[in-house]
Amino acid sequence: MLLLLAGSAAADPAAPLAPDPEQATRVVEGLHEVMLGVMKQAQQLGYAGRLARLQPAIASRYDFAFIAEKSVGLTWKDLDTAQRAKLVDALGRLAGANYAARMADFSGEHFETIGTESASQGTILVRTRVVDGDGEPIPLDYRLRSTPELGPRIVDVFYDGTISELAMRRSEYAALLKKGGIDALLEALEKKIAEQAPASTS
């Protein structure tokens, strides 16, 4: 599994305390509950309705400021306050749009929580899986960190147990930043957000 936050919390006395396993699990299971409810009503809700339900659930469970910083790497220190705010906002809206577009139907899926384990830099992994209508389980793991202000928040998702969303994002964004800087990245994010509704079948 590719973990971007290298190092071990035990070796770094400044590393934050890992989220409480029960609290972290509740964050993930709460998101799954919303997701499942949306999928079951996908057709009635349509894309806009799904987005309206999913966006606040995602916003309250993800740490998009942390994700934004890690997604652009060293470029983060060169961004001003307004640019950082725009990036955080765009990533949050893109996540909502992606969730809403993907959850356009329901085929008997359900979520199962497998357990938790400590990860590096004071984070925790909540291991889950989504079981499709045919009973086929697909690993879906969440990495969470905690802050005094926010509590446990999701900072990465691993699809099929190995594919880090944060790693993919960082690789993709590096090319855009190199080509056109933060303006090119923000433009690309807005385009992706706009594409989700037309791409949705309902």
N, C-alpha and C positions, 0 to 999 in steps of 0.2 A: 504494500500500500504506500502510495506516495504521500508523504506528509510534508507540507511546506514549512511548518514551524519547527526548524531543526533544533536539536538539543533536548536535554532532559531537565525536567523541573527539579529533580533532586540535585542536579549539578549546579543549578542557578538559584541562589537564595532570593533573588529579586523576582522570580517567576510568581505569577498570581496563584492563589489557591484554586484548585480544580473545583468545578461546580459540584454541588451535592448530587450524588447519583439519582436520588429520588426526584429531586427538582428538575434535573436535566431530562429525566425520562418523562416527566409530566409535560415539559415543553414540547417534546417530540410527539408524544401521544396526543396532546391537544391539537397539534397541527394535523396529525393523521385523521383525527375525528372530523375536523373541518373539511379536509380533502375528501374524505369518504362521503360526507353529506352532500358536498358539491357534485361529486361524480354521480350519485344516485339521482340527483335532480338536474343533471347536465343539460338535457334537452329543453326542459321547461325554463331554466334560467337563461340559456343562451350565453354567448361569450361575455356580454356586459354584466349579466347577473352573476356569473361565476367569478368574474374579476372583482365585483363589489364585495363578495363574501371572502374571497381569498386574500385580497390585498391587506386588509387590516390584520388578518391572522398571521400573515407572513411578516409584516412590519413589526409586530409585537414579539416575534420569536427569532428574528435574524438580527445580527449586528452588522448592518451594512456599512457603517463607518469603518469598522475593522476590515471588512471584506474589500472595501474600496482601496484602503491603504495597501493591503497585501496584493491586490490585483495589479497595481501599477508600480509596485516596488519602490525603487529609489526616486522615481519621478514624483512621488507624493510630497517630498520635502520642497519641491520646486513650485508646487501649486499654491495659489493664494486661497484665502478663505472661501471666496465665491466659487472658485473652480472646484474646490473640494466638496462644497455643498451640492453643486450641480452633479458631480459624479456620484455621490452617495444617493441622491434623489433618483438619478437615472437607473442605477443598479437596483434600487428597490422597486421601481416601476417595471423594469424589465423582468424581474423575478415574478411579480404578480401576473404580468402578461403571459409569460411562459407557462406558469401553472394553469392559468385560465384556458389557454389554447390546448394544452395537453389533456385536460380533463373534460373532454367533450362527450364522453359516454361512460357507461357502467356495464361491466361484464361479469359481475359477481366477485370482484376483487375484495380482499381484506388485508389489513396490516397486522403483523405480529411483532412484538418486542422480544428480542432474544436476551439482551442483557447490556451491561455497561463495562467499560474498562478504562483505566487511566491512560492518558496520552501525554505527549511532551508539552512543555511550556504551560503547565497548569491547565490543560484541557482534558476533556473526557469524550470518549466515543460511546454513543448510544447505538447499539447494533439492532437493526430491525430487518424485516423483509416484507415485501408485498407479495401476496399469493394471488395469482390470477384465477380466473374462473375455472380453469382446468386443473387447478391445484399445483401449478408450477411456482415454486418460490424463487423470488429474485432478491438478492441481498440489497439493502438500502441502509447505509450507515451515516450517522450524523456526528459531526464534531462540534462541541460546544465549549465556549469559554465563559467566564463570569466576571462581571464588574460590580462594584458596590451600587452603581446607579441603575444598571439594567438587570442584574441577576444573570442566570444562565441564558445565553443566546447562541444560536446556531451560526457557525462561521464557515463550515464546509459540509458538503454532502458527497458521499462516495457511492456511485452507482455500480451495481453488480459487485460490490465489495472492493473494487480497486480503482475505479475511475474518479479522480478527484475533480470536482467542479471548479474549485479554486485554482488548481494547477492548469486546467484547460483554459480558464479565463486569463490567467497571467500570461500564458503563451500567446494567446490570440491578441491580447491587448498590447503586448510588447511590440508586435509588428506595426500596429496602428500608431502607437506613440512614436516609434522610430520614423515612420513615414510622414506624419502630420501633426505630432504633438497632441496635447489634450483636446484641442478643438476637433481633430479628426476622430478621436475616440468618442467624444460626446456625440458627434454627428452620427457615427456608426451605431451607437446605442439607441439613439432616438429612432433611427431607421428600423432597427430590430423591433423596438416596441410597437411601432406603427404597423409592422408586417404581421403581427400576431393575430389581430382581429380578422383581417381578410383571409388569413391562412386557416382560420378556424372554420369548421364545417357548420357551426351553428352559433 
